[in-house]
Amino acid sequence: MDDAKIVQLYWDRNEQAIPATADKYGRYCTSIANNILGNNEDAEECVNDTYLNAWNSMPPHRPSILSTFLGKIVRNLSFNRYKHNTADKRGGGELPVVLEELSDLVSGKDDVGQAFDQKELTKAIDTFLDSL
């Protein structure tokens, strides 16, 4: 289906506009969202929100290039989601780094050097906790 017909479906408030948009531009929108977010679940949610925003904004707006219109919506939604996910209140994106560092300590691959480091770390943590 060409873009003019899809836009007309939105203007007619025909529910077939969303499946038609998903068929033609679903992979395009998903790739934009996935490249920004790197998370399939968040990308899928942003794409679904794109269809909703397109549904809500089409009657007053008639885009001449539907792919650009949808791309702009999904890009803005994805950036907003990225900002939300990496906000300072949520660790600023540092949680995976912290978990990676902890995985080295509890991986079960201890050698003599790691055992010594672990013992020293335990002693330092105990000293710190005692000072509290």
C-alpha positions in Angstrom: 0.0 0.0 0.0 1.4 3.4 -0.9 1.9 6.2 1.7 -1.0 8.4 0.4 -3.5 5.5 1.0 -2.1 4.9 4.5 -2.3 8.6 5.4 -5.9 8.6 4.1 -6.7 5.6 6.3 -5.5 7.7 9.3 -7.6 10.6 8.2 -10.6 8.4 7.8 -9.9 7.0 11.3 -9.8 3.5 9.8 -8.2 1.1 12.2 -6.5 -0.7 9.3 -4.0 2.2 9.2 -2.0 0.8 12.0 -1.5 -2.7 10.5 -0.7 -1.1 7.1 1.9 1.1 8.8 3.3 -1.8 10.7 3.6 -3.9 7.5 5.3 -1.2 5.5 7.4 0.6 8.2 7.6 -1.7 11.2 11.1 -3.0 10.5 12.3 0.6 9.7 10.9 2.0 13.0 12.2 -1.0 15.0 15.7 -0.6 13.6 15.8 3.1 14.5 14.6 2.4 18.1 16.9 -0.6 18.5 19.9 1.4 17.4 19.2 4.0 20.0 18.1 1.8 22.8 19.9 -1.5 22.3 17.0 -3.2 24.0 14.4 -5.2 22.0 11.6 -4.7 24.6 12.0 -0.9 24.9 12.4 -0.7 21.1 9.1 -2.6 20.6 7.3 -0.3 23.1 8.6 2.8 21.3 7.4 1.5 18.0 4.0 0.8 19.4 3.9 4.3 20.9 4.9 5.6 17.4 1.8 4.1 15.9 -0.3 5.7 18.7 1.3 9.1 18.2 0.8 8.8 14.5 -2.9 8.0 15.1 -3.3 11.0 17.4 -1.5 13.5 15.3 -2.6 12.6 11.7 -5.9 14.4 11.4 -4.4 17.8 12.0 -1.2 16.9 10.2 -0.9 15.4 6.7 2.7 14.3 6.2 4.0 14.4 2.7 6.7 11.7 3.5 5.3 9.1 5.9 8.6 7.4 6.5 10.2 10.6 7.7 7.2 11.5 9.8 7.3 8.0 11.5 11.1 8.1 11.8 11.0 11.4 13.6 8.4 10.2 16.1 10.2 6.9 16.9 13.5 8.7 17.2 12.2 11.2 19.7 10.4 8.5 21.7 13.5 6.4 21.7 15.7 9.3 22.9 13.3 10.1 25.6 13.3 6.4 26.7 17.1 6.3 26.6 17.2 9.4 28.8 14.8 7.8 31.2 16.7 4.6 31.4 20.1 6.3 31.9 19.0 9.0 34.4 21.2 9.6 37.4 18.4 8.3 39.7 18.7 4.9 37.9 22.5 4.7 38.2 23.3 6.7 35.1 23.9 3.6 33.1 26.6 2.5 35.5 24.8 -0.6 36.9 26.1 -3.0 34.2 29.7 -1.9 35.0 29.2 -2.5 38.7 27.6 -5.9 38.1 30.5 -6.8 35.8 33.0 -5.9 38.4 31.1 -7.9 41.0 31.0 -10.9 38.7 34.8 -11.0 38.7 34.7 -11.3 42.5 32.2 -14.1 42.7 32.9 -16.0 39.5 34.4 -19.0 41.3 37.7 -18.9 39.3 39.9 -18.1 42.3 43.6 -18.3 42.1 46.1 -17.4 44.8 46.2 -13.7 43.8 42.5 -13.4 43.6 42.1 -15.2 47.0 44.5 -12.7 48.5 42.7 -9.8 46.9 39.4 -11.1 48.2 40.7 -11.5 51.7 42.1 -7.9 51.7 38.8 -6.6 50.3 36.9 -8.4 52.9 39.1 -7.0 55.6 38.7 -3.4 54.2 34.9 -3.8 54.0 34.8 -5.1 57.6 37.0 -2.2 58.8 34.7 0.3 57.0 31.6 -1.3 58.4 33.1 -1.3 61.9 33.8 2.5 61.6 30.1 3.1 60.9 
